[in-house]
Amino acid sequence: MYITSQTLRNAAWAALTLSAARAQYVIDNLSFGQDGRQISPNLRGIPHFAVKGESHDPDILTDRLILTPPYPGNKRGSIWAEDPLHHAGDWTAEVQFRANGMERSGGNLQIWYTKESQKNDVPHSLYTAPKFDGLVLVIDQYEGRGGSIRGFLNDGTMDIKAHTDPDTLAFGQCDYPYRNLGILSELKLHHAHGVFEVTVDGRTCFSTDKVKLPEGYYFGVSAASAEIPDSFEIFKFVVSTTNSYTREEPNKQWQNQQPMQNRQEQQQSDGHQQNQQQQQQQKSETKLSDIPQMLSDVLAGNIRSQQDQFEDLHNRIQIINHRVDDIYKLIENIQHTNDYRYQQLMDRIVPMDDRGSATLRNMEKVERATMDILRNVESKDFKDMLTAVHNAVQNSHDSLTQGLPLAVAQIAGKDRPSLTTYLFIAVAVQIMITGAYMVYKSRRNNAPKKYL
């Protein structure tokens, strides 16, 4: 099958026309963090947005906004756009967020689109907000499912916080485990052609054709943490539309577009005629190898013919496709590397969990034994036992008091010497002393005399 260069050019123009028709234009004054930009130039505020907290000030970093801190708990934070949305029926809001916390921590994240801005009010959640007119998406651990996304509508007449069971008012929901994922979660709200759709991480959460959201409403994001807190971080909030005439100035309606379009159509027609003349002279086809790897910037006025314009545009699109493919491969390799490191980390954490479980089981055994001893001590009555011990001590005391003097007197009366013994000893001692004195006197008398 032979395909002429004219057919290829027509197909390329058709693809470019379709791409331009479906191109998304970012609304700068309703967005932050787009294209990897810093969300705050001075770390004190975010342009075109109002940041507010309850009992604390949300942390504004270069690449993220921390609405609720990881410690302490029971904190609230919010961010609201200062300008309303002026694009009816065709817009997309993209939010990149992350929620981290301990195993049993909790909190909720709300994405608002309401008629009245709440930038000057205390940050609210679905369960504490007053009557509002608009839409709110709630991300929390509803009914212990590990995470869910639910949508609620209000026309300003219903007080949701006073409702007996506000969770039953959701018009759409899906399960989504958003906590401690290790990656950013991407949530998109798309409203176009009478259909409202919510997607998360590239998959559809829920969609409906019965919801119509008017223009002139304000976007906002709020978060609330529990006593054991979850930390909610916002990395990007981007609002875009396919209406190219209001890319930079959403409040300004397009004017004088038709004469410009007529002039462009006339120039395209003239260029098309010149292109046909050049096509008749050109017989060779462009080879893929002739496409350069990089082109320098040129002024639009230097491209005179439609053929040159098409070649320049075609080459640049090819270069963009190659760069996108390289970026995709790089991101894929990074993802594989991160998955491998994550798996290694999880393999190392498992033994630690086992040791922790064994320690926990031992502590539970000690606690059970302690509780058994406490129950035994509290359940028994020691009054009789103490009475018996008291009686035994009293009987022993009485026995000693009564029997000890008699026993001592008996022992002393039985073993003491008699009076005769004392008299005999006294006479014997006197006799011994007298005999000794007589012996001494006789020896002295018989001793030789010494005269002077």
C-alpha positions, 0 to 999 in steps of 0.5 A: 500500500502506497501512502503519499506525502499529502496523505501523511500531511493531512493526517498530521494536521488532523491529529494536531487539530484534535490535540489542540481541541482537547488541550488542557490549559492551566488556570494559574490563579487557581493552581499551585505546584504545577510543572514542578514549580515551588508552591511558595516563593517566600515560605510565608504564603501561596500566591492567590490562596489563603492558608489558615489553621486552628490552634496552629499555622500550617507549614508551607514548604517549597514543595508541599503544604502540611495542613495537619502536623504529625504531632500533636493531634486534634488540629485543623488546617485549610487552603482556599482560592481567593478567586472563583472559577469562571469556566462553566461545564468544562474543567478539571481539578487535580490534587496530589496529596499524602497521608502519613500516621501511626497504625491507629491514627485518624483524620479526614481530608475534604476537597470543596467547591462551594459558592462562598469561600471559607478562607476567613472561617475556622477550618471545617470538615464535613461533620463540623461545617455550617450550611454550604452551597456546593460540593465536598469530597471527603477522604477518610476511614469510613466504617473501618474500610481502610479508606474511602472517597465519598461525594456530598452535595448541598444546596445551602438548606441542609445542615449536614452536621446536625443530620442523624447519619450524614454518611448516608447522604453521599451520592457516590463513593469508592474504597481507597486505602490512602494512608502510608502508601509511600507515594503521592495519591492523585485525585482528579475531579472532571466536569465536562459535557454534563458528566461529573467524574472522580478518578484516583490514581488513574482509575475511576472512583465514581461518575454521574450525569445528574450533577451540574456544578455552576461557575463562580464557585471557590475551590478549597482543601481542608484537613482535620486530625484525630487525637492520634493524628494523621499528617495530611500534605498537599503537593499540588492543586491544579485547575485546568480547562480546554477553553484556551481563550481564558488561559491566563485571565479567567475573569476576562471573556474572549473578544474579537476572536472571530476576525483573528480566526478569519485572518488565520484561515485566510493565511492558512488558505494562501499557505495551502496553495503555495504548499500544493505548488511546492508538493508538485515539484517535490518528489522525494519523501522525508526519511526518518533518519533525516529528522534532527535530534534537536532544533534551535528556536526560530521566530515565527516570522522566519517561516514563510511557507506552510510546508516549512511550518509543517516540517518544523512542527513535525520535527519538533513533535517527533523530538518531543515524543522521543524526549517523552519516551526517554522520560517514561523509561527513566521513570519506569526504571526509578519505579522498579528501583524503588519497588526493589528497595521497598521490598528489601526494606519490608524483608528486613522489617518482618523479623523485627515485627516477629521479635516485637510480637514475641515480646508482646506475647511475653508481656501479655503472659506477665500481665495475665499472671499479675491479674490472677494474683490480684484477683486471688488476693482481692477475692479471699477474706483473711479475717479468720486467719488473722484472728487465729494468729492473734489467738495463738500469740495470746495463748503463747503469751499467757502460757509463758506468763503463768508457767515461767515463774513456777519453772524458775522457782522449781529449778532454783529450789531443787539445785540450791545448797543447804544451810549445813553445807554453808556451815561446814564450809565456814568451819573448814575454812577456819580450821584451815586458817588456824592450822596454817597459822600454827605451822607458821608459828612453829617454824618461826620459833625453831628458826636460828636466832640472829643477834646483833 
